[in-house]
Amino acid sequence: MDISPDLHMHSTASDGVLAPAELMRRAHAHGVRTLALTDHDTLEGVAEAAAEAARLGMDFVPGVEVSVTWGGRTVHIVGLGVRAGTPALEEGLAGLRAFRETRALEIGRRLEKQGVPGIYERARALSNGRLIGRTHFARALVEAGRAESVSDVFRRFLVKGRPGHVPGQWVALEAAVGWITAAGGQAVIAHPARYGLTRTRLRRLIAEFQAAGGVGLEVVSGSHSRDDMFTMAAHARDCGLLASSGSDFHDPATPWIELGRLPPLPDGVRPIWHDWPLAA
């Protein structure tokens, strides 16, 4: 059985737990032959991942997941096939990483006020000195015995109205798509069903995304239900968007989002990889 391309996954360059090369080996062992590394707001892991994927004979796509503020909420835009070293993209991502560090310090300060001392340092250690995100705080809180699981931490500490919540101040949609296209990439709206948007609001997001030069919608996602998948396929068909597929894999400890388990794209959509020169 052919295994679908997996064009959305994370390594230790952002908030995944596997190093880029180790992630490639796991994907290969699970039957994936076409894949993209899409760490949050960084290309740091791309060179290592690309080298290991080449050694394994895999089709590797350099990618990134850009944090965007749209309509008062955080939305993620995946860039596929981006070129490292492109000034607009590299400078833009550097700005987002700087904000992530500022946000992390504030999350640590707020949690310390709630009686959780040293949590910033714990989270920083888990990030291995790289980009630090809320998931690192969640893992640190679990290790400290403050919660049973990462999802429990998010519910109790890190979402709106909870003590460790610090709102994101990310880049505008138009700018993010512009960075990706300037770097020769294709912009894709990541896991669109996760945002809880009404049909009208999602169509508005899609319209603004397309006006900025965006071309794809993540139809199959590790966080999408079967109904979500078919709903997003309908949006892709109606709006003329290319359909993408990605697990959003972070951690082997979450086997329900595993590499190599993505269902095929629904009929009637055009895969974003349709015109790519794939070998694997």
ChimeraX attribute file (.defattr): number of C-alpha atoms within 10 A of each C-alpha:
attribute: neighborCount
match mode: 1-to-1
recipient: residues
	/A:1	4
	/A:2	9
	/A:3	16
	/A:4	22
	/A:5	24
	/A:6	27
	/A:7	28
	/A:8	28
	/A:9	27
	/A:10	26
	/A:11	26
	/A:12	21
	/A:13	26
	/A:14	25
	/A:15	22
	/A:16	22
	/A:17	20
	/A:18	18
	/A:19	17
	/A:20	27
	/A:21	19
	/A:22	16
	/A:23	26
	/A:24	29
	/A:25	19
	/A:26	17
	/A:27	22
	/A:28	19
	/A:29	12
	/A:30	14
	/A:31	17
	/A:32	23
	/A:33	24
	/A:34	22
	/A:35	25
	/A:36	26
	/A:37	30
	/A:38	30
	/A:39	29
	/A:40	28
	/A:41	25
	/A:42	24
	/A:43	23
	/A:44	19
	/A:45	22
	/A:46	23
	/A:47	14
	/A:48	14
	/A:49	24
	/A:50	21
	/A:51	16
	/A:52	18
	/A:53	25
	/A:54	12
	/A:55	11
	/A:56	13
	/A:57	14
	/A:58	21
	/A:59	18
	/A:60	23
	/A:61	22
	/A:62	23
	/A:63	31
	/A:64	33
	/A:65	28
	/A:66	29
	/A:67	23
	/A:68	23
	/A:69	16
	/A:70	16
	/A:71	12
	/A:72	10
	/A:73	12
	/A:74	15
	/A:75	23
	/A:76	23
	/A:77	28
	/A:78	32
	/A:79	33
	/A:80	28
	/A:81	20
	/A:82	23
	/A:83	19
	/A:84	17
	/A:85	11
	/A:86	14
	/A:87	13
	/A:88	16
	/A:89	27
	/A:90	17
	/A:91	13
	/A:92	17
	/A:93	23
	/A:94	13
	/A:95	14
	/A:96	21
	/A:97	21
	/A:98	12
	/A:99	15
	/A:100	20
	/A:101	16
	/A:102	12
	/A:103	20
	/A:104	23
	/A:105	16
	/A:106	16
	/A:107	24
	/A:108	21
	/A:109	17
	/A:110	19
	/A:111	21
	/A:112	16
	/A:113	12
	/A:114	12
	/A:115	9
	/A:116	15
	/A:117	14
	/A:118	13
	/A:119	23
	/A:120	22
	/A:121	14
	/A:122	18
	/A:123	23
	/A:124	20
	/A:125	14
	/A:126	19
	/A:127	21
	/A:128	12
	/A:129	10
	/A:130	17
	/A:131	22
	/A:132	26
	/A:133	20
	/A:134	22
	/A:135	21
	/A:136	25
	/A:137	29
	/A:138	23
	/A:139	21
	/A:140	24
	/A:141	22
	/A:142	17
	/A:143	14
	/A:144	13
	/A:145	10
	/A:146	16
	/A:147	18
	/A:148	13
	/A:149	14
	/A:150	18
	/A:151	15
	/A:152	15
	/A:153	22
	/A:154	19
	/A:155	12
	/A:156	16
	/A:157	23
	/A:158	22
	/A:159	15
	/A:160	13
	/A:161	11
	/A:162	13
	/A:163	16
	/A:164	25
	/A:165	19
	/A:166	17
	/A:167	14
	/A:168	16
	/A:169	16
	/A:170	21
	/A:171	20
	/A:172	15
	/A:173	22
	/A:174	17
	/A:175	15
	/A:176	29
	/A:177	30
	/A:178	19
	/A:179	23
	/A:180	29
	/A:181	23
	/A:182	16
	/A:183	21
	/A:184	16
	/A:185	23
	/A:186	22
	/A:187	31
	/A:188	28
	/A:189	24
	/A:190	26
	/A:191	28
	/A:192	25
	/A:193	20
	/A:194	12
	/A:195	13
	/A:196	9
	/A:197	13
	/A:198	10
	/A:199	11
	/A:200	9
	/A:201	12
	/A:202	16
	/A:203	14
	/A:204	14
	/A:205	19
	/A:206	22
	/A:207	14
	/A:208	15
	/A:209	21
	/A:210	19
	/A:211	12
	/A:212	17
	/A:213	16
	/A:214	28
	/A:215	23
	/A:216	28
	/A:217	28
	/A:218	29
	/A:219	31
	/A:220	29
	/A:221	27
	/A:222	21
	/A:223	18
	/A:224	19
	/A:225	12
	/A:226	11
	/A:227	10
	/A:228	18
	/A:229	23
	/A:230	17
	/A:231	15
	/A:232	21
	/A:233	26
	/A:234	18
	/A:235	20
	/A:236	23
	/A:237	15
	/A:238	10
	/A:239	16
	/A:240	15
	/A:241	23
	/A:242	23
	/A:243	27
	/A:244	30
	/A:245	27
	/A:246	28
	/A:247	26
	/A:248	23
	/A:249	27
	/A:250	23
	/A:251	18
	/A:252	15
	/A:253	9
	/A:254	9
	/A:255	10
	/A:256	12
	/A:257	19
	/A:258	19
	/A:259	29
	/A:260	21
	/A:261	18
	/A:262	19
	/A:263	17
	/A:264	13
	/A:265	19
	/A:266	16
	/A:267	10
	/A:268	11
	/A:269	19
	/A:270	19
	/A:271	19
	/A:272	20
	/A:273	16
	/A:274	10
	/A:275	8
	/A:276	9
	/A:277	8
	/A:278	12
	/A:279	9
	/A:280	10
